Amino acid sequence: MNSTKKIGNSIFRYSELKEEYFPLKILDKYLFGEFVKTFLGTLIMLTGILVISQVMDNLKVFLASKEASYHAYFFILYSIPKMAIAVIPPALMFSVCYIVGQFSVNKELVAMMAVGVSFYRIVSPLIFFGGVSWILVLLVSEFVVRPLNSFAQSEFSIIQKGVGTKSDLVYQLHIKGKEGFYYVYWYDEPTKSVKGGFNYIKVKSDGSAEYVISAQNAKYNANEKNWKLEKIEEIIFDENMNLKTYSKFAEKVYNFPESADYFAKPTRKIEEMDFLDLTEEIKIRKNKGIPYFDLEVERHSIFAMPLMCLIVVLIGSIAGAFTKKSAGVASLGITIGVVLLYYIFYSTGRSLGENGGLPPSIAVWSTSVLFLGISITLYKKFNL
């Protein structure tokens, strides 16, 4: 009986909502139409500013590169979605604050409320758009932006090679292997070799060292799956960790558990990896003994950062309602203040998470929860 009553109430509420919003009222069309025009204009303007900044920051590299100029064009083109996604929250914040503020300054907001339309009903299309933006930004970031980031990085690598930079070398890598620890100086990926220093400590099951190998250079033979070392010092310990033998060799072949690819730097940057890629990379880093907090933080941020779209709409609506003078100036100031404060808190938390100061989940979600709580508190506090 109770379940039947609940179903009946749900159907009734659905009918009420459908009647309230469909077909769209003149109020919704007017408010939402003005908002969309402002939002799209702001989005295009902010994205354009970032594009210009990107070009200016890399102009010397573009001009110095001997590669074809179309690589620079493709690099910028592939970077545009990332820039657009980055400026959606401030564009939303400014647009909502400006439109609601403009209605408040022109007394249109008061007139609507005077005839019995609540403030929440007036701004509900904007809040709905903020919620939809949250989901869209999440999906576009995951399935469009991150793959395009990979393409952009590939184009930029080609441009850098045209300049002659040694982008394929890894400097001073300390890494854990299956049976010990490696410390390599320069890893040259194209030749599968280590230059300037190759050191290996074989560790026994009890944690003590079995032997230490120090070589000037090392080259991996993919066919025979072994390493050829040059200018070697080999130290072997006995069971009591006393020196057993000390030898020097001009050249010697060793069979280490790891191949040359084990020392290669990640093929993609964190911003190029989607959720599944990040999860897989975390497993790899755990096996290698490499810190992976930055990957955990990035994995949480995939879901947390898009929530900012909804938060800025909620705060912008309240802020706009109390705008008394120039809506444009007030909206710009409020947007800069809120967005800047949000990014300061978010960046601080993210930095702490990446360095192990906070658990990744708390480091990433704390800012979103804080500002969402502020938004809800403001809506409950102000009797609009």
C-alpha positions in Angstrom: 0.0 0.0 0.0 2.8 2.4 0.9 4.7 1.6 -2.2 1.6 2.3 -4.3 1.2 5.6 -2.6 4.9 6.5 -3.2 4.6 5.7 -6.9 1.4 7.8 -7.1 3.2 10.8 -5.5 6.1 10.4 -7.8 3.9 10.4 -10.9 2.1 13.5 -9.5 5.3 15.4 -8.9 6.5 14.4 -12.4 3.2 15.7 -13.9 3.7 19.0 -11.9 7.2 19.5 -13.2 6.2 18.7 -16.7 3.4 21.2 -16.6 5.7 23.8 -15.0 8.5 23.6 -17.5 7.0 22.2 -20.7 6.2 23.8 -23.0 8.9 26.4 -22.2 7.5 29.6 -20.7 8.2 33.0 -22.1 10.2 33.7 -19.0 12.5 30.7 -19.5 13.0 31.5 -23.2 13.9 35.1 -22.4 16.2 34.4 -19.5 17.9 31.4 -21.1 18.2 33.1 -24.5 20.1 36.1 -23.0 22.3 33.7 -20.9 23.3 31.5 -23.9 24.3 34.5 -26.0 26.5 35.9 -23.1 27.9 32.5 -22.3 28.9 31.7 -25.9 30.5 35.1 -26.4 32.5 34.8 -23.1 33.6 31.3 -23.9 34.8 32.3 -27.4 36.6 35.3 -26.0 38.4 33.5 -23.2 39.4 30.6 -25.4 40.8 33.1 -27.9 42.9 34.7 -25.2 44.3 31.3 -24.3 45.1 30.5 -27.9 46.9 33.7 -28.3 48.8 33.1 -25.1 49.7 29.6 -26.3 51.1 30.9 -29.6 53.1 33.6 -27.9 54.6 31.2 -25.3 55.8 28.8 -28.0 56.5 31.3 -30.8 60.3 31.0 -30.4 60.1 27.2 -30.7 57.8 27.4 -33.7 60.2 29.8 -35.5 63.3 27.8 -34.6 62.0 24.4 -35.6 63.0 23.1 -39.0 59.9 21.0 -39.2 57.0 21.9 -41.5 54.8 24.8 -40.2 51.6 22.7 -40.3 52.8 20.9 -37.2 52.5 24.1 -35.2 49.0 24.7 -36.6 47.9 21.1 -35.7 49.4 21.6 -32.2 47.3 24.7 -31.6 44.2 23.0 -33.2 44.4 20.0 -31.0 45.0 22.2 -27.9 41.8 24.3 -28.4 39.4 21.8 -26.8 41.5 21.6 -23.7 41.5 25.4 -23.5 37.7 25.6 -24.1 37.0 23.1 -21.3 39.3 25.1 -18.9 37.4 28.3 -19.4 33.9 26.9 -19.2 33.6 27.4 -15.4 34.6 31.1 -15.4 32.5 31.7 -18.5 29.5 30.2 -16.8 30.2 32.2 -13.6 30.4 35.5 -15.4 27.4 34.8 -17.7 25.0 33.7 -14.9 26.1 36.5 -12.6 25.8 39.1 -15.4 22.4 38.0 -16.6 20.9 37.7 -13.1 22.6 41.0 -12.1 21.3 42.7 -15.2 17.7 41.6 -14.4 18.2 42.8 -10.8 19.6 46.2 -11.8 16.7 46.7 -14.4 14.1 45.7 -11.7 13.0 42.8 -14.0 13.9 40.3 -11.2 11.7 42.2 -8.7 8.8 42.4 -11.2 8.9 38.6 -11.8 9.0 37.9 -8.1 6.2 40.4 -7.5 3.8 38.4 -9.6 4.5 35.3 -7.5 7.4 33.7 -9.4 10.1 32.5 -6.9 13.7 33.3 -7.4 14.6 29.6 -7.6 12.0 29.1 -10.3 13.5 32.0 -12.3 17.0 30.7 -12.2 16.2 27.0 -12.4 17.0 26.8 -16.2 20.4 28.2 -15.4 21.0 25.7 -12.6 19.8 22.9 -14.9 22.3 24.1 -17.6 25.0 24.1 -14.9 24.2 20.5 -14.1 24.2 19.5 -17.7 27.5 21.3 -18.2 29.0 19.3 -15.3 28.1 16.0 -17.1 29.2 17.2 -20.6 32.5 18.6 -19.3 33.2 15.3 -17.6 32.4 13.3 -20.8 34.2 15.6 -23.2 37.3 15.9 -21.0 37.5 12.1 -20.7 36.7 11.0 -24.3 37.7 14.0 -26.4 40.1 16.3 -24.7 42.6 13.7 -23.4 43.0 11.9 -26.7 43.5 15.2 -28.4 46.1 16.2 -25.8 48.0 13.1 -26.9 47.9 14.3 -30.5 48.9 17.8 -29.5 51.9 16.5 -27.5 52.9 14.3 -30.5 52.9 17.4 -32.8 54.9 19.4 -30.2 57.5 16.6 -29.9 58.0 16.8 -33.7 58.4 20.5 -33.4 61.0 20.2 -30.6 63.0 17.6 -32.6 63.2 20.2 -35.4 64.8 22.5 -32.9 67.3 19.8 -31.9 66.4 19.4 -28.2 67.1 16.0 -26.6 63.6 15.2 -25.7 64.2 11.4 -25.7 66.6 11.3 -22.7 65.7 10.7 -19.1 67.9 12.3 -16.6 69.0 10.5 -13.4 66.3 7.8 -12.9 66.1 5.9 -9.7 63.8 2.9 -10.1 62.9 -0.4 -8.4 63.2 -3.6 -10.4 61.9 -7.2 -9.7 65.1 -8.2 -7.8 66.8 -4.9 -7.0 67.3 -1.2 -7.6 68.6 0.7 -10.6 70.1 4.1 -10.8 70.8 5.3 -14.3 72.1 8.6 -15.5 71.1 9.1 -19.1 68.7 6.8 -20.8 68.7 7.1 -24.6 65.5 5.6 -25.8 66.2 5.4 -29.6 69.4 3.4 -29.0 68.1 1.5 -26.0 71.2 2.4 -24.0 72.3 4.1 -20.8 75.0 6.6 -20.9 77.0 8.3 -18.1 76.3 5.8 -15.4 74.4 2.5 -14.9 74.2 1.2 -11.3 72.4 -1.9 -10.0 72.0 -3.4 -6.5 70.7 -6.9 -6.3 68.7 -7.4 -3.2 68.1 -10.8 -1.4 64.9 -11.9 0.1 66.0 -10.7 3.6 66.6 -7.2 2.3 70.4 -7.3 2.2 72.5 -6.6 -0.8 73.9 -9.6 -2.8 76.0 -7.6 -5.2 76.5 -4.1 -6.6 77.3 -3.3 -10.2 78.5 0.1 -11.4 79.2 0.7 -15.1 79.9 3.7 -17.3 77.6 2.7 -20.1 75.0 -0.1 -20.8 73.3 -1.2 -24.0 70.4 -3.6 -24.3 70.4 -6.4 -26.8 66.8 -7.1 -27.7 67.5 -10.2 -29.6 69.4 -12.0 -26.9 67.6 -10.1 -24.1 70.7 -9.2 -22.2 72.8 -6.1 -21.2 76.3 -5.3 -22.4 78.0 -3.1 -19.8 81.2 -1.1 -20.3 83.9 0.0 -17.7 82.4 -2.1 -14.9 83.1 -2.3 -11.2 81.5 -5.4 -9.6 81.2 -5.9 -5.8 79.9 -9.1 -4.4 79.0 -9.6 -0.7 78.9 -12.7 1.4 76.1 -13.7 3.7 77.3 -11.4 6.5 77.5 -8.4 4.1 81.3 -8.5 4.1 83.2 -7.8 0.9 83.6 -11.1 -0.9 85.1 -10.0 -4.3 85.8 -6.8 -6.0 86.4 -6.9 -9.8 86.8 -4.6 -12.7 85.9 -5.4 -16.4 86.2 -3.5 -19.6 83.1 -5.2 -20.9 80.7 -7.8 -19.6 77.2 -9.2 -20.4 74.6 -9.4 -17.7 71.1 -10.8 -17.6 69.0 -8.4 -15.6 65.2 -9.1 -15.1 64.3 -5.8 -16.8 64.5 -4.9 -20.4 65.4 -1.4 -21.8 61.8 -0.4 -22.1 61.6 -0.5 -18.3 63.6 2.7 -18.1 61.7 4.5 -20.8 59.9 7.6 -19.6 56.0 7.4 -19.8 54.9 7.6 -23.4 52.2 10.0 -22.4 51.8 12.8 -19.9 49.2 12.5 -17.1 46.8 14.9 -18.9 46.8 12.6 -21.9 45.6 9.5 -19.9 42.0 8.7 -19.3 40.6 6.9 -16.2 41.6 3.4 -17.4 45.0 4.5 -18.5 45.7 6.1 -15.1 44.6 3.0 -13.3 46.9 0.9 -15.4 49.8 3.3 -14.9 49.3 3.3 -11.2 49.7 -0.5 -11.2 52.9 -0.2 -13.2 54.3 2.4 -10.9 53.5 0.3 -7.8 55.4 -2.6 -9.3 58.4 -0.3 -10.1 58.3 1.4 -6.7 57.8 4.8 -8.3 55.5 7.4 -6.5 52.1 7.5 -8.0 50.2 10.0 -5.9 50.0 12.4 -8.8 48.1 9.7 -10.8 45.7 9.1 -8.0 45.1 12.9 -7.7 44.5 13.1 -11.5 42.1 10.2 -11.4 39.9 11.9 -8.8 40.1 15.2 -10.5 38.5 13.7 -13.6 35.2 13.7 -11.7 35.8 16.5 -9.2 36.8 19.3 -11.4 33.7 19.3 -13.7 31.6 19.8 -10.6 32.8 23.4 -10.6 30.4 24.1 -13.5 27.4 23.6 -11.2 29.0 25.3 -8.2 29.8 28.6 -10.1 26.2 28.7 -11.4 24.8 28.4 -7.9 27.1 31.1 -6.5 26.7 33.3 -9.6 22.9 33.3 -9.3 22.9 34.4 -5.7 25.7 37.0 -6.3 23.8 38.4 -9.3 20.6 38.8 -7.4 22.2 41.2 -5.0 23.9 43.3 -7.7 22.6 46.9 -7.4 24.6 48.9 -9.9 26.6 48.0 -13.0 26.0 44.3 -13.6 29.0 44.0 -16.0 31.6 45.4 -13.6 30.2 43.6 -10.6 30.0 40.3 -12.4 33.5 40.6 -13.6 34.8 41.3 -10.1 32.8 38.5 -8.5 33.9 36.0 -11.2 37.6 36.8 -10.8 37.3 36.6 -7.0 35.4 33.3 -6.8 37.2 31.5 -9.6 40.6 32.7 -8.3 39.8 31.6 -4.8 38.5 28.2 -6.1 41.7 27.6 -8.0 43.9 28.6 -5.1 42.2 26.1 -2.8 42.1 23.4 -5.5 45.8 23.9 -6.5 46.9 23.8 -2.8 45.0 20.6 -2.2 46.2 19.1 -5.4 49.8 19.9 -4.5 49.5 18.4 -1.1 47.9 15.3 -2.6 50.6 14.8 -5.2 53.3 15.1 -2.5 51.6 12.7 -0.1 50.6 15.4 2.4 46.9 14.4 2.1 45.0 11.4 0.8 44.3 12.0 -2.9 40.5 11.9 -2.4 40.5 14.5 0.3 43.1 16.6 -1.6 40.9 16.8 -4.7 37.3 16.7 -3.4 37.8 19.0 -0.4 37.6 22.2 -2.5 34.5 21.0 -4.4 32.7 20.0 -1.2 33.6 23.3 0.5 32.3 25.5 -2.3 29.2 23.3 -2.8 28.5 23.6 0.9 28.9 27.4 0.6 26.5 27.5 -2.4 23.8 25.5 -0.5 24.3 27.6 2.6 23.8 30.8 0.6 20.6 29.5 -1.0 19.2 28.6 2.4 20.3 31.8 4.1 18.9 34.3 1.7 15.2 34.4 1.6 14.6 35.0 -2.1 
